Amino acid sequence: MRIVIQRVIQAYVKVEEEVVGTIGKGLLVLLGIENDDNSSDIEWLVNTLINLRIFNDKNQVMNLSLNDIKGELLVISQFTLMASTKKGNRPSYVRAARHETAIPLYERFISLSEQKLGKKIAKGVFGADMKVSLTNDGPVTIVIDSKNRE
């Protein structure tokens, strides 16, 4: 499982010109799920995400987590994060989990995130053609892969 985290001032996602998810200050997360991901990947990633200290404290040092600032979270599924360009210029998506595997894992990621934050989170529509807009804060963008855990 791979996530791209962007610290934002605001973000929203549209499907067919309708806003389906919107947040203020917080994190926009692009979530890629691969074939062999499981519950332990979700638990590790959600715990890391919620506790990642990437928000400024009063001394302008990145020392606060999403929980600390009571920030918001927007999660967007994105199978292209699992792309491989090992064999040329046309990406291969064979590592990306199929819908029947990915949807339950995506829903579990959402559910656990809501549980850990103690509130509903915003999300996109799994498998839809989405338009994502954001104002990156910093900019701060971090990529985390549950298989590397670094």
Sequence and secondary structure as in RCSB ss.txt:
>XXXX:A:sequence
MRIVIQRVIQAYVKVEEEVVGTIGKGLLVLLGIENDDNSSDIEWLVNTLINLRIFNDKNQVMNLSLNDIKGELLV
ISQFTLMASTKKGNRPSYVRAARHETAIPLYERFISLSEQKLGKKIAKGVFGADMKVSLTNDGPVTIVIDSKNRE
>XXXX:A:secstr
 EEEEEEEEEEEEEETTEEEEEESSEEEEEEE BTT  HHHHHHHHHHHHH   EE TTS EEE HHHHT EEEE
EE GGGG B TTSSS B TTB  HHHHHHHHHHHHHHHHHHHTS  EE  TTS EEEEEEEEEEEEEEEETTT  
